């Protein structure tokens, strides 16, 4: 596999202020079975397929991935238990400045994706990161985006454990993709190991209630993810759409047993835009309610996003200065999650006084 990576840039049609570099409507299927079994040559094969996917559409399915269906099923049941709690209970863990907790319905998010105002979404979400032991110095410490999970007391212990088990299993699975992604960028397979040694990944549980059809009403407006990679097992109902360079929103196909993976802005930036992060959205649920459980693979907050030499050169200068993931995360949050940023500003003022 050629180490130098140069993606073909294409002209794209702007749709509601968004542009895509996805040059195909075909989402490839990557079979991980032989790779996870350690078969000779399988790592290179998976890396080649990931390179093609991440330069042409920014999405791919993984199959034979080893994720336990019962883990996923129990997590979905736990999500339903959470969202069926009274609002008075969920409000006790309202989203904080660390992007942990309950996002109430009827707030607008992803402000950097649209050039026109869309209606606040009826969607609810619940987000959490690594569950730290109370003895960890970052547990309830001053570090933003780490150690500040919030769990409602009314949520049953087995539901909390089901969600944490899901997080742990998908964290392990997502990290299995680091080696082929590194090789897809022309780097040694351990290139990302240090950056993800203590990852600060996030799980987002989402509930899309049934709403009346209205213009500019979305379950989640068009956006690109902050993540390095996003893992999306099948939701309970359809709704996800992906934007192509031709300006077409295509429906997520159904792949039996598959987990959808997409490239996020962190990996796009790390690759000097040689891997693409493709806008996608969720339509409003007008016929049936919808649940989804999305795992966002993030590096360590202290990891430095620095373009590898295979992704820049005399013919392709670096587009981005090196920066820590913590700074990258904070910038994304300030543009997209205004409902929690007021808390972040207040916390910063309190720390300074």
C-alpha positions in Angstrom: 0.0 0.0 0.0 1.4 3.4 -1.0 2.3 5.4 2.1 1.7 8.8 0.6 -1.9 9.8 0.9 -3.5 12.3 -1.5 -7.2 12.4 -1.8 -9.0 13.6 -4.9 -10.9 16.8 -4.0 -14.1 17.4 -5.8 -16.5 20.3 -6.4 -19.5 20.0 -4.2 -23.0 21.5 -4.0 -23.8 23.4 -0.9 -27.0 22.2 0.9 -28.2 24.5 3.7 -24.7 25.7 4.3 -23.1 22.3 4.3 -20.8 20.7 1.7 -19.7 17.1 1.3 -16.7 15.5 -0.2 -18.4 12.1 -0.5 -17.9 11.0 -4.1 -20.0 7.9 -3.9 -23.3 6.7 -2.5 -21.9 3.2 -1.8 -21.0 2.5 1.9 -18.5 -0.4 1.9 -18.6 -3.4 4.2 -15.4 -4.2 6.0 -15.2 -7.8 7.4 -13.1 -7.8 10.6 -13.3 -11.5 11.2 -9.9 -12.5 9.7 -8.2 -9.4 11.2 -9.4 -10.0 14.7 -8.4 -13.6 14.4 -4.9 -12.5 13.5 -4.8 -14.0 10.0 -1.7 -13.1 7.9 -2.4 -10.2 5.6 -5.8 -9.4 7.1 -4.6 -6.1 8.7 -3.4 -4.7 5.4 -6.6 -5.8 3.7 -8.7 -4.0 6.3 -6.5 -0.9 6.1 -6.9 -0.7 2.4 -10.6 -0.9 2.6 -10.8 1.7 5.4 -8.6 4.1 3.3 -10.9 3.8 0.4 -14.0 4.3 2.6 -12.5 7.3 4.4 -11.4 9.1 1.3 -14.6 8.4 -0.8 -17.6 8.6 1.6 -16.4 8.8 5.2 -18.6 5.9 6.3 -18.2 2.1 6.3 -19.9 -0.9 7.9 -18.0 -3.4 10.0 -19.2 -7.0 10.2 -17.9 -10.0 12.2 -16.8 -7.5 14.7 -17.4 -9.6 17.8 -19.7 -7.1 19.6 -22.1 -9.1 21.8 -25.8 -8.5 20.7 -26.9 -9.0 24.3 -24.7 -6.1 25.4 -26.4 -3.9 22.8 -29.9 -5.1 23.6 -29.4 -4.5 27.3 -28.0 -1.0 26.7 -31.1 -0.1 24.6 -33.4 -1.4 27.4 -31.4 0.7 29.9 -31.7 3.8 27.6 -35.5 3.4 27.5 -35.6 3.2 31.3 -33.6 6.4 31.5 -35.7 8.4 29.1 -38.9 7.2 30.6 -37.9 8.8 34.0 -39.9 11.9 34.9 -38.3 15.1 33.7 -37.9 16.2 37.3 -35.5 13.3 37.8 -33.6 13.8 34.6 -33.3 17.5 35.3 -31.1 16.7 38.4 -28.4 15.6 35.9 -28.9 18.3 33.3 -26.0 18.5 30.9 -23.0 20.2 32.4 -20.0 22.0 30.9 -18.2 18.7 30.6 -20.7 17.3 28.1 -22.0 14.8 30.6 -25.6 14.4 31.6 -29.1 14.9 30.2 -29.8 17.2 27.2 -33.4 18.2 27.5 -35.6 18.5 24.4 -36.2 21.7 22.5 -32.7 23.0 22.4 -30.8 23.8 19.2 -27.4 22.1 18.7 -24.8 21.9 16.0 -24.7 25.6 15.3 -21.7 25.5 13.0 -23.4 23.2 10.5 -26.3 25.3 9.1 -26.4 28.7 7.6 -30.1 29.2 8.6 -31.9 28.7 11.8 -33.7 25.4 12.3 -36.2 24.6 14.9 -35.0 23.3 18.3 -35.0 19.5 18.3 -37.6 17.5 20.3 -34.8 14.9 20.8 -33.5 14.1 24.2 -29.9 12.8 24.8 -27.8 11.5 27.7 -24.1 11.5 27.5 -21.3 10.1 29.6 -17.6 9.4 29.4 -15.2 7.1 31.2 -16.4 6.3 34.7 -13.5 7.2 37.0 -12.9 5.7 40.3 -13.3 8.2 43.2 -9.6 7.8 44.0 -8.6 9.1 40.5 -7.3 12.7 40.8 -9.5 13.7 37.9 -12.7 12.4 39.5 -14.8 15.6 40.1 -11.6 17.5 39.6 -10.9 20.7 37.6 -10.1 19.0 34.3 -12.8 19.8 31.8 -14.4 16.9 29.9 -13.2 14.2 32.2 -14.4 12.8 35.5 -17.8 14.5 35.7 -20.4 11.9 34.8 -23.8 12.3 36.2 -26.3 9.5 36.9 -29.8 10.0 38.2 -30.5 8.3 41.5 -33.8 7.0 40.1 -32.0 5.0 37.4 -31.7 1.3 38.5 -28.2 0.1 39.2 -28.5 -2.7 36.6 -29.4 -0.1 33.9 -26.3 2.0 34.8 -24.1 -1.1 34.6 -25.7 -2.1 31.3 -24.7 1.3 29.8 -21.2 1.2 31.3 -20.7 -2.4 30.0 -21.8 -1.2 26.5 -19.3 1.7 26.7 -16.4 -0.7 27.7 -17.2 -3.2 24.9 -17.5 -0.5 22.2 -14.3 1.3 23.5 -12.4 -2.0 23.1 -13.9 -2.6 19.6 -13.2 1.0 18.4 -9.6 0.7 19.5 -9.2 -2.4 17.4 -9.7 0.0 14.4 -6.7 2.2 15.3 -4.1 -0.1 13.8 -5.8 -0.3 10.3 -6.5 3.4 10.4 -2.9 4.1 11.1 -1.8 1.9 8.2 -4.4 3.5 6.0 -2.6 6.8 6.7 0.7 5.2 5.8 1.9 5.0 9.4 3.1 2.1 11.6 0.2 0.2 13.1 1.0 1.5 16.6 1.0 5.1 15.5 -2.1 6.0 17.6 -1.6 3.8 20.6 -0.2 6.4 22.9 -2.8 9.0 22.0 -5.6 6.5 22.9 -3.9 4.9 25.9 -6.3 6.7 28.2 -9.1 7.8 25.8 -11.8 10.2 26.8 -14.5 8.8 24.6 -18.2 9.5 25.0 -21.4 7.6 24.6 -24.5 9.4 23.5 -27.9 7.8 24.1 -30.7 9.5 22.2 -34.4 9.4 22.2 -36.4 10.7 19.3 -40.1 11.1 20.2 -42.9 11.1 17.6 -43.5 14.7 16.4 -45.9 16.2 13.9 -44.3 16.8 10.4 -43.2 20.4 10.1 -40.8 22.3 7.8 -37.2 22.4 9.1 -38.0 19.9 11.8 -35.2 17.4 12.4 -34.4 14.8 15.0 -30.8 16.0 14.6 -29.7 18.6 12.1 -27.0 18.1 9.6 -23.5 18.0 11.2 -20.2 16.3 11.3 -19.0 14.6 14.4 -16.2 15.7 16.7 -14.9 12.2 17.1 -12.0 10.3 15.7 -14.3 7.5 14.7 -18.0 7.1 15.5 -19.6 3.6 16.0 -23.3 3.3 15.4 -25.2 0.0 15.9 -28.6 -0.2 14.4 -31.2 2.2 15.9 -34.7 1.1 16.7 -36.1 2.9 13.6 -34.7 4.4 10.4 -33.9 8.1 10.0 -30.1 8.6 9.4 -29.2 10.3 6.1 -25.8 11.1 4.6 -24.9 14.0 2.3 -23.0 13.4 -0.9 -20.9 15.9 -2.9 -23.7 15.9 -5.5 -26.0 17.5 -2.8 -28.1 14.4 -2.3 -29.1 13.1 1.1 -29.0 9.3 0.9 -30.7 6.9 3.4 -28.5 4.7 5.7 -28.7 1.2 4.2 -29.5 -1.8 6.4 -26.6 -4.3 6.9 -27.6 -7.3 8.9 -25.3 -7.6 12.0 -23.3 -4.5 10.8 -22.1 -1.6 12.9 -21.9 1.7 10.9 -18.6 3.6 11.4 -17.9 7.2 10.3 -14.9 9.5 10.3 -15.2 12.5 12.6 -13.5 15.9 12.5 -10.7 14.8 14.8 -9.5 12.2 12.3 -10.2 14.5 9.4 -8.0 17.2 11.0 -5.3 14.6 12.0 -5.1 13.5 8.4 -4.9 17.0 7.0 -8.3 16.6 5.4 -7.2 13.5 3.4 -9.8 11.5 5.2 -13.2 13.2 5.0 -15.9 13.8 7.7 -19.2 13.7 5.9 -22.3 15.7 7.0 -25.2 13.5 8.2 -28.5 14.1 9.9 -31.5 12.4 11.5 -35.0 13.0 10.3 -37.7 13.8 12.8 -39.6 10.7 13.9 -43.1 11.2 12.6 -44.4 7.6 12.8 -42.5 5.8 15.6 -40.2 6.7 18.4 -36.5 6.1 17.9 -33.6 5.2 20.2 -30.0 5.2 19.2 -26.7 4.4 21.1 -23.7 6.0 19.6 -20.1 5.6 20.7 -17.7 8.4 19.9 -14.0 7.4 20.0 -12.0 10.3 21.4 -8.2 10.3 22.1 -6.7 11.4 25.4 -7.4 15.0 26.2 -3.6 15.6 26.2 -3.0 13.9 22.9 -1.6 16.3 20.2 -3.4 16.2 16.9 -0.5 16.4 14.5 -0.6 15.6 10.8 1.6 12.6 9.9 4.2 13.2 7.2 2.4 11.0 4.7 -0.5 13.5 4.6 1.4 16.7 3.7 4.4 17.8 1.6 5.5 20.4 -0.9 2.4 19.6 -3.0 0.1 19.7 0.0 0.9 22.1 2.9 -0.3 21.5 6.4 -3.7 23.1 7.0 -3.8 23.0 10.7 -1.4 23.9 13.6 -0.7 21.1 16.1 -3.2 21.3 19.0 -4.2 19.2 21.9 -7.5 17.3 21.7 -8.7 19.2 24.8 -8.4 22.5 22.9 -10.0 21.0 19.8 -12.9 19.6 21.9 -13.4 23.0 23.6 -13.6 24.8 20.2 -16.1 22.3 18.9 -18.3 22.5 22.0 -18.3 26.3 21.9 -19.6 26.3 18.3 -22.2 23.5 18.7 -23.3 23.1 22.3 -24.3 26.6 23.5 -26.8 25.1 26.0 -23.8 23.9 28.1 -21.3 26.5 27.2 -22.9 29.1 29.6 -22.1 26.7 32.4 -18.5 26.4 31.2 -18.1 30.2 31.2 -19.6 30.4 34.7 -17.3 27.7 35.9 -14.2 29.4 34.4 -15.2 32.7 36.1 -15.7 30.9 39.4 -12.2 29.3 39.2 -10.6 32.6 38.4 -12.2 34.5 41.3 
